[in-house]
Structure formats: structure tokens, C-alpha cells
Amino acid sequence: MNKVFIYSILALIVLKVVAVLFTNFSLYGDEAQYWLWSKKLDLGYYSKPPLLAWFLSGHTILFGDSFFSLKMFPLLAYFLIFFAIYKLCLELNLSKNNSIICSVCFLSTPAASVSSFLISTDLLLLLFWALTMILLLKMRANGSLKNFLLFGGLLGFTFLAKYAAIYFLLSFLILVLIDDKTFHALKKNKVGFLVFVLTLLLVVFPNVYWNFNNDWVTLSHTADNTNLQNLDFNFYDPLKFLFSQIFMLGVVLFLSFLYMFRFFRLDFENKFLLVFSLPIVFIVLVESFLVRANANWAAPALISLFILMYRLVSNRSSRLIIINFAISCLVGAFLFISILISSDFKIFDRIRGVDAFVNEVIKIVGDKDVVVSDRLLFSSISYEMRNRTNNIYMPFKEGGIVTNHFQMSSPLKQAREKNFYLIGNKSDISYLNSDKEINLLKEFDVSFSSSKLKFYEVVFK
């Protein structure tokens, strides 16, 4: 059965590679944004910490920045995630055989299929989250200075991947409170605990320093996402969030777990997995009720939840594991075939037609500068025009409130006097000092934008 699992997942990977080779889809705006960040390495960025940009920079140096190359980055990340989950399963006392099957089954989940097609901060978050869980278990069993040092370093890199790593600290604190062995491992190794704290602070310090020098813009952005002043009590979003998590893990696995829950035992391994999943799911669930929440905000919890469910179900019925795996592979195959044929499903609207739109824009602008008001469109156009000499700017009046990274890195200066083309609204550039003529050239009705894109020529008098 191991060979069947492995050959099936390899077939799914090959299908994904073929889909990437032949699809007509473009990068999503966020993916293009991360690529742009990787071209200007820094200690932080407006909405995210810097680790993804650093890794992506190394990837593009080695393999180039073609669409195919960039889409292989998530796949390479998932190979590392596979090995990390395999090692985590071993630390949780699963057999070598079960650890392999559990890791392969995780790769087949709809969550992994979707994530393996997208460049996102969740990739490195999942990788370093799993590695940090491994080191925590090693530290609990053997409180050597080396384990404390590695635990602090890996947790620091988890923070540099995504600020959702704060959930790890919360879960770690809960574990210390409810598990005597973890508590005593820290109590008996005060020097080791100090090494852990200092290593963690040392790793995250560069990003803290960057935020300090940039008015804490990243923290402001994160706070805006959870702004309780925008309360919008509703029951639909929490239900949507819960069902999305179930679907991403595998419906058969979830239902099987519920059916077999009477056999569930709260041993240390299950307690550990619950501590590193339920608090996260609960917090995001509450947030979805109060304000809003995206399905991927609880992404690291899926690792623990999947292993938790796998442990129980695989012990009672290997057949149900096989059925869940087969259905997950079919879902993944459907997704990749849809990408391969450039399906017109609405979920692909944001990545359809970007290259055709940019080609039309290039025919008009030639080598002149382009100003783009929308963040995602700015990123997409920058990527599609990466081999051209055009400068691309973002409207931003000095002293205004920063709402995206490109207002910081590529602002259109107030004293601008050189002609350019604008994709946005005339009001976006009303702050410019010089007299100008703004002529509407065309309106584009495109699938990747919720409204028509207005294209202007701006001529200074």
C-alpha cells in the first residue's frame, strides 16, 4: 500500500507540473507582489515579515523568475513540509510506516493541493511550524542547550515567515501549564530557557528594527485585519470557516474521526496535538463571528488536526484512510486539470487574462512610465513587464496614511512633471502640483477586476 500511496501522490505532482506548463493563467497579484519584494530584499515589508522574499530571492537566482519557475517554488516547499511532518509523526510515536503514509496523505489534502499552486507566506509558516513542534518535543525529552537553541531559532524563523507564529507561543504556554514534563524541562534548565528566549529575540530583532524605523506599519496592518471597531456579528462566516477547514482536511477523514471519537484517548500525543490546533481554530472562529476571517488564517492548526485524526482513524480502519486519500487525490486532480485547461470557473477570475491586458497596455505606453493605483494590479503589471524598461509608480501623497508597500517603495512624487499613463482614477493623482491634462483613452472590462479599469494619458502643460 505504501507504493500505491507514493505513486498516486507522484502522479498528482506530475499533473500539477503539466498544468503549470500549459495553463494560460497568470500569477495572482499577491504572488507577483512577493516576487517584487524578492527583487528588493529588506528586513520587513508593509504587510508581512521578510522570510518568503528572502527564500524567493534565492529561488529566482537559481532557477529564474519565469511563471513555471515561480510555480515550482510551492512544490519544492511542500517536499520539505512532507519531510518535516514525517519527522513530527515519528516524534509523536507513530511507526515509520504510519509516519510515511500520514505525511503522504497530508500532501494529498485539498489544503495542500491548493496551497502547492500558490506562492504564499503559509508555505514557510507550515514548514517552520512543523520543525519547531519537532524541536519542542525533543526539548521536552532532552533539555540540552542545543535543543533549546534550535527551538528558539526555529520559532524565530516561524515569526519571520508569518506573524501567525504568535499562536505557537500561546499553544506553548498552554502546554507548559497542562503538561508537567514540559514544565519541569523548563524549570530544570533555566540556562537553556534563557538561551531559547535570547535566540528567539536575536532572530526576530531585524524585523522589529525595520518596523521601528517604518512607524510599525506591519503591526498597524495586522491590527486593521482584526479591528474590533468594524464589528459585524454574523453566523454565516463562522460556518463557512468551519466547513472550509473540514473540506481542506478531507470530509471522509473528519466524519470517520467523529464516528470513532468514542475510542479517542487523551494521551500526551493527542493532548499535544489538541493544544497546537484547537486554540488557533477557536480564535479564528471567534474573529470570523466578530469581524471576518480567511480560511488560511488557521493554516498551522491543520497539521496537528490532520495527524490527530489520522492517529485515531488509521488504528481503527485503514480502509477509511484509503478512501479519504483517494477522494483527496481526485479533488487535487480536478483542480490541476481545471488549471491545465484554463477553466472558466469563477474562482480563477483573478488569474485569467492579466497577460493579455498588459500586452494591450504595452502597445499604447511604449517605454513611458505607468502609474497604477491598485496594489494587486501594480504587482501583476510589474511582473508581466519585468523585462521592459518602463518605470511603474503608485499614487501617494507624502504624509498620507500608508496602505500598501508600493506607496513606500515606488511612490509617484508630488512634484512630478514628466508625462505618464495612469490605470486608476483621476482623483488618485489630484495631489500633483503641476498643471496637467488627463485624457481617458480606454476602459477595460476584465475578469480579474471587479470594476472596469480606466486607462488615462497624463500630459503636463
N, C-alpha and C positions, 0 to 999 in steps of 0.2 A: 504493500500500500504506500510505503514511503516513495517509491519510484513513481507511482501514479500521481501522488500529490506534487512531487517536484516537476515531473514532465508537464503536468497541467499548468503549473504556475509559469514555467518557462514558455509554454505556448502562448499564455496570456501576455507575457512580456514581449515576445516576438510580434504579436498582433499590435501591441502598442507602438513598437518601433516602426512597423509598416504604416500604421495610421499617421504617425508624425511625418513620415517621409512623403506621403501622398495627399495629405489634407490641404484644403485651401484656406483653413483658418489661420488667424494671426495670433500674436501674443495678446493676452489680456492686458489692460492698462497697468494694473498693479505689477505684473511680471515685467513689463517694459520699464516701469519705474525702478524696480530692483536692479535691472540691468544698468540703467542710468546711474544709479548710486554706485555700482561696482566700477564705473569709469572714473569716479571721483571719490577715492577712499577717504573716509573720515572716521572719527571716533563715535559718531552718532548721526542720526537723521531725524527729520521732523517727527515722523510717526512711529519709528521703530529703532531698536538698537542696531548695531552695525554688523553683527556676525554674518548674516546672509550676504551682505555686499562684499565682505572680505572673502568668503568662500567662493562666491560667484566670480569675483575678480580672478582668483586662481584658476577656476574652471575655464574662463574665457581665454586666459593667457595660454593654457594648454590646448584647448580644443576649438577656439574661435567663438564668435558670437552669432553664428547662423541660427535660424529658427530650430533646426534639427539639433544642433549642439546644445542650445539652451534647454530644449525639452528633454534632453538626456540627463540633465542635472538632477531633476527629481528622482529619476530612475536609479542613478548612482547613489543618491542619498538613501533610497529605500533598501539597497543592498546592505548598507551599513546599519540601517534600522533593523533589518532582518537578523543580523548577527548580534546586535545589542539585545533584542527580545529573546533570542535563543539563549544567550548568556544569563539573562534575567530569569528565564524559566528554570535553568539549571540551579541558580541560586535559591529559587523557590522550591527546590527539591522535586522537580519533575524529572522523569527519566530522560536520558539523552534522546531516545526515540520520540517521546512525547514532546520534548522541547523543540525538536525539528518540526514535527507536524504542527504544533501550536504556532510557531513562527511563520511557517508557510501559509497556514490558514489565515493568519493576520494579514499577510500580503495580499490575499485574495479578497478581503473585505471590500465592500463598496467604498468605505472611507479611504482605504489605501489606493484603490483604483482611481478615484477622483483626484486624490492628493498627488499621486505619482505623475499626473499630467500637468500639474501646476507648480510653478516656482512660487514658493511661499515661505514665510518665516516658520510655519508649522513643521516643515521638514527638519530643520536643525533643532527646533524645540523638542520634537519627539525623540530624535537621536540622543541628545544630551540629557533629556529627562530620563530615558531608559538607562543610560550609562550611570547617571547619578543615583538612581534607585539601586543599581548593582553595587556601587561603592558604599551606599548606606548599609546594605545587608552585610557586606564584607566588614565594614567598620563595627557593626553590631557584634559580629562573630569574632573579630580580631581587631582590637583597638590599637593597632600600630600607628606610629606617626605617619607612615607612608599612606595608609588608608585615609587618615584624617586630611592629609594634604591633598590627595587626589579627590576626595569628596568635596572639599572647598573649591578646588579648581574647576571641577566639572559643573558644580552648581553655579559658579560664576559664569561659565560659558553658556549655561542654560539661560541665565539672565540676559546675556548678550545676544542670545537668539531671539528671545521674546520676553516681554515683561510679565507674561502669564506665569513665569517661573516663581512669582510670589506665592502661587498656590502650593508649590513644593515646600516652601518654608512653613506654610500653615499646616500642611499634612505632616511634615516632620515634627512640628511642635506637638500635634495631637498624638503622634506615635510615641514621643518621649513621655507624654502624660499617661498613656494607657499601657505601655509595654515596659515592664521592669528591666528587662535585659538591655534595651536601648538606653534607658535612663541610667543604669549603672555603668554602661560602657562610656557614657559621657562623664559621669561623676568620678569614675576611677582614672580618667585620662584628661585631667584639666589642661595639661600642656597640649595634648592632642586637640582638644576643643578650641583652645586659643589659636593653634595653627590653622584649624579649619576656618575660624572667623577671619583671621588675618589674610589667608589665601583668598577667601571669597571677596573680601573688600579690595584686595590688590587687583584682582581680575576685573571687577566691575568699576574700579576707580576711573579709568579713562573715559568711560561713557558718562559717569557722574560729572566729571570735569567738563566734558563737552556740553552737557545740559546746563551746568552752572554758567558757562560762557555764552550760552544761547537762550538765556532767560527761562530755562526749564520748559522749553516748548514741547518736548516729548511728553513730559508729565502732564502738561496742560491738555494736550491732545487726548491722552489716555483718560483724563478726568472728564473730558467732554463726552467720551463714549459712554460713561457711566453717570452722567449728570442727573441727579435726582430732582433737579428743578424741572426736568422735562417728563415728569411722571405721566404715565399713560397706562393705567391699570387695565389689563385685559387677560383673558384666559386662553385666547387663541394662540398667541405666541408661545406660551409655555408648552401647550400641547404639541405645537409644531416642532418645538425644540426637542421634546422627548421622543416624538416619533422619528425625527431625523437621526437621533442618536441610535435608536433601535435599528433603523434601516441600515445605518452605516456599519453597525457591528454584525448584522445578519439576523433576520427575523426568526429563522428556524432555531438558531443558537439561543436567542433570547427566550422564545417560547419554551424550548426544551429546558432551559435553566429554571423558568418559573414552575414548570411541571415537576421538576426534580428537586425543588427547593426544600422539600421535607427531609432530604438526605444531606442538606448543607450543614457543615460543621465549622464552628468558628475557631479553627486552629490559627496559629500565628500567621501562616502564609495568607489565609483568607482575610484575617484582620488587617494585615499589611496592605493587601490589595484594595480593601474597602476604604482604608484611611487615605490612599492615594487616588481615590476616584469619587466617592460619594460627596465629600465636602466641595469639590470642584463643580460637580453636576448640580448640587443644591444651590451654590452661589449664583451660577449662571442661570439656573431656573428661576430664582427669585428676581434676578435682573431682567429676565425676559418678561416677567409679570409686571415689574415696576416701570421699566423703560423699554429696552429692546435687547436682543442678544442674537449673535450669529451662531450657526451650528458649530463652527470650528472653534469657538471660544472655550469649549470643554475638551478640545482635542487630546491633551495628555491623559485625561481620565480614561480614554478609550483603551489605552494599552492595559491598564490594570483591570478594567471591566472585562475585556476580552479574555485575558488569562484566567480571571476569576471564574467566568462562565465555562471556559474550556476545561478547567480542572474538574468541575463537577460533572459536566455532561460527558466528557470523554471516559470518566470512570464508570459511568452507568450504561452508555450506549455509543460505541464508536460509529455505528450506522448514522446516527443523527449528525455527528461531526462531518461525515462524508457528504450527507445531503446538504448541510449548510455550506460546505465548501463548494459543492457542485453548483448550487444556486448563486453563490457569490461570484464564481467564475463566469457564469452566464451573464450576470449583471455587468461584470467588467468587460466581457466580450461585446455585449450590446453597446456599451459606452464607446469602446475603441472602434467598433465598426461604424458607429454614428459619426465619429471624428474622421475616420478614413474616407467616408463618402461625403464628408462636409454636409451633414444632415441640416435640414432647415428647421429643426426643433428650436423652439423659442429660447431654451436655456443656452443656446450657442450664439444668440444675437450679438453679445458683446465682443465676440472674437471673429465675426463674419464681416468681410468687406472692407476692413481697415486698409489693406494694401492697395485696393482699387481706388479708394478715396484719396489716399496720399499720392498715388500716381497722377490723378486728376489735378491735385493741388500743385504738384511739381511742374506740370505743363504750363501753369499760369505764373508761378512765382519765379521760375528760373533759379537764379542764385541769390535772390533777395531774401532779407530776413523775414521770419514768420513769428507772429505773436499769437499765442494760444491761451485762452482763458481757463479751460477745463484741465484739471490735473491729469486725469486718465488719458485724455486726448493728447495732451502735451507729451506724455510718456510714449504713447503709441507712435506719434508722428516723429519724435526724436529717434526712436528705434528704426522705423521704416526709412528715415532719411540719414541714417548713420554714416553712409559712405559719401554724403554730399557736403558741400562747404557752407550751407545755409546756417545762420545763427537762429536759434529758437529762444524766445523770451516769454515770460509770464507777466501779465499786468500786475503791478504792485506799487502802491504809493508809499514812499518811505515814511515810517512812523505808524503805519496801519497795523492791524492785527494780522499776524501770520496764520494762514490756514492750510498751507502745504509747503513742502520742502523747496519747490521750484521758485516760490516767492523769495526765498532766501538765497538760492544759488544762481538763479537766472532772471532777476527782476528787470522789467522794462523801466529804464531810468526816466525820471520826471522831465529832464532836460533834453530828451530825445528829439533830434531834428532830421534824422535820416528816414527816408520812405520805407514802409514795410507793408506786409499783408497781415490782416487780423482774422482769426477764426474765433468768434465770440460775439459780444455785444458792444455797440458803440460806447455805451456808458462805462465799460470796463477801462477805457483809456481817456476818460474825461479829465483826469488829473494832469495830463501832459501840458507843459507850459506853452509850447509853440502853437501857432495857428496852423490848422490842418484841414484838409478836405477828406471826408470819409465817404467812399463810394461803394455801395453794395454791388458786388459782382455776381454773386450766385448764392442760392440756398440749396444745401444738400440734404436730401431725405435718406438717411442711412439707418441700418438696423442697430448699430452699436451705440446710437444716441437716442434718448427718449424724446428729443425735440429736433427740429431742423437746425442744421449748422449753418450759420450765416458767415459768409466769406466776403471780407471787405479789402479794398485797396486804400491805404492811408498815405496821402501825399501832403508834404509840408510846404507851406507857401513861402 
